[in-house]
């Protein structure tokens, strides 16, 4: 039986992901005026370009490598996010965007190469991305319970984005096991890497 390639159903999710990559990295880290600390943390990963693209890179790797029997990428991401959130105050809540872009490039290129990677690599790369995100997810203007609420919201928001994208892409790959779909994931990963290279260069550009 010949496998039929579902053009519309495939291109729509891919175009949606590309739309996310088109977001300009102009959003600032911090609270959203008029919103609760938890809500501000919840939407924070979607409003910071480096964090959003990092989550897309993790989701692409998780979907490509497979979530069964263990979702190593998501476990690593969760561990990194938690550790980063715990250490954010002690570390002075640094701006880790430059390091995060480099990690995004490395992760996306790994997906673009299309190889099967050992569990340790699949754990550590997302864990490093999560650590960089967690360290920068705090808000220095918040203290006490509001700060904890913001960090908890950021953790949940990041995990929801990464896990939902990974599950959706893997389901697509399983339902329609056409080679073109896997090639599409690799091409998308190469574009993510290109975005990471471009924004790393912009971040390293001298001021003025």
N, C-alpha and C positions, 0 to 999 in steps of 0.2 A: 504493500500500500504506500502510495506516495505521500510524503508529508507536505501539507500545504502551509505556506508561510503567511501568517496573519498580518498583513501590512498595517492596517489601521490600528489594530490592537497592540501592535508592537511599537509603532512609531509614536503613538500618543504618550505612553509612559516615558519613552526616551526623550521626547521633546519637553515633557514636563520637567525632567531632571536637568536638561540643558537650560531651561528657563531659570532654574534655581542657580545655576552657575553664572548666569548673566547678572546676578545681583552685584551691584557695586559695593566695594568694601568701605563704604562711608559711614556705616552705622557705628555709633559709639557704644563702648562698654558702659553699663550703668543701669539705673532704674528707669522705668517708664512712668512719666508723670501721671498721677491719678490712679495708678494701679497698685495692687497689693505687692508686697515683697515676693511672695510665692509666685504670683502671676508673672512678675517681671523676670524672675529666674526661669520660669517655665518657657517663656518665649525667647529668652536670651540666646540659646543656640541657633535659633532660626534667624536672628537679627544681626549676627556677627558673621561676616563672610568667611573668615578663616575657620570658624567653628562649623558652620554649615557645610562647607566643602570638605572639611575633615570627616564629618559624619557620612557624607556621600561616599568618600573613598573607603571608609570602613565597611559600609553597606555593600559596596561593589565587591570587595574582597570576600565578605561573608557569603554573599550569594553565589559567587563564582566557585569558591572552595566547598560550599555546602554547609548547611546548618545542622545536619545529622552526621554522626551521633551526638556531637557537642558543638554548640555555636561558639567556637574558640574566640572569634573576633569580638563578639558581643560580650563575652565574659571578660576578655582583656580590657575592652573599653570601659566596662562598669568598674573594674578594679582601679584603672587609671583615674577615672573621674572621681571616685571616692577618695583615693589617696590625695589627688590634687586639691579637692575641696577641703580636706582635713589640714593640709599644709599651706593653704592659701594665705591665711592670716600670718602665720609664722614667717612665710617667705616674702611678705609684703605685697602680696597680690600682684605679681609682675605681669608685664605685657609679654606674652609668649607667642605672639602672632608670627614672628619671623621663624622661630623654631617649628611652629605648627605647620607653616607653609612647606618647610623642608621635609617634614614627616609626611605631609600629604603627597608631595612629589614622589617620595620613595615608595609609599603604599600604592599609589596609583600606577606607577611604573611596574610594580610587582604584578598587579592585576593585568596590565597591558601585555606583559610577557606570557601570561596564560599558563603558567606552570602550577603543579601541585606542590604546596609548601608544607613543611613539617609543622606540627602543632605549636612548637615553641615560637616559631616566627609569626604564626597567625595570632598568638596571644600577645607577644611583646610589641609588635608594631601598633596595633590598636590601643594597647595599654599606654604607650608613650604619647599617642594622640590624646587619649583621655586625660593623662596627667597634665599635658600642656593646656588643655581646655579647662580642667578643674582649677588649676592655679590662677587662671585669668577670669574665672566666673564669679568671683566675689565682687562686692561693691563696698568700697572703703567708707562710704557714707552711712552704711548700715551697721548696726551693732546688735548684740544679744540675739533674741529670738527672731527678729526680722532678718538678720544676716543668715541664720540657720535656715529659715524658710526660703530665702532666695537661693541658697546653695542647693537645698533639696529640690526646689523647682527646676533649677538648671540641670541637675542630675536626671530627673524624670524626663524633662523635655528632650535632652540629648539621647537618652535611651529609646524613647518613643520614636524619634525621627530615624535613628539608625536601624532599629529592629523592624519597623514597618517597611522601610525601603528594602532592607535585606530580604524579608519574607516575600514582599511583592515581586522583586526581581527573581528570586529563586523559584517562586511558583510559576512565573512566566517561562523560565528555562526548563522546568520540569514538564509543564503542560505541552509546550511546543519545543521538543528537543531538536530544533533545526540548527545546524552549524552557524548559520547567519546570525542567530540570536547571540550565541557566545562570542562571535566576532564583534557584534555590536557592543557588547559589554566591554570588550577589550578596547574598542575604539573610543567609547565614552570615557574609559579610564585614562586613555592617552590624552584626551582633551582636558580632563581634570588635572593631569600632570602638567600640561601646558599652562593652564590657568595658574597652578602653583608656582611654576617657574617665573611667569610674568610678574605675579604679585610679590614673589620673593625679591625679584630685581627691583621692583618699585619700593619695597620696604627697606632695602639696603642702599637705595639712592641717597646721596648726601643731601641734607636740607638746603634749600636755596638754589 
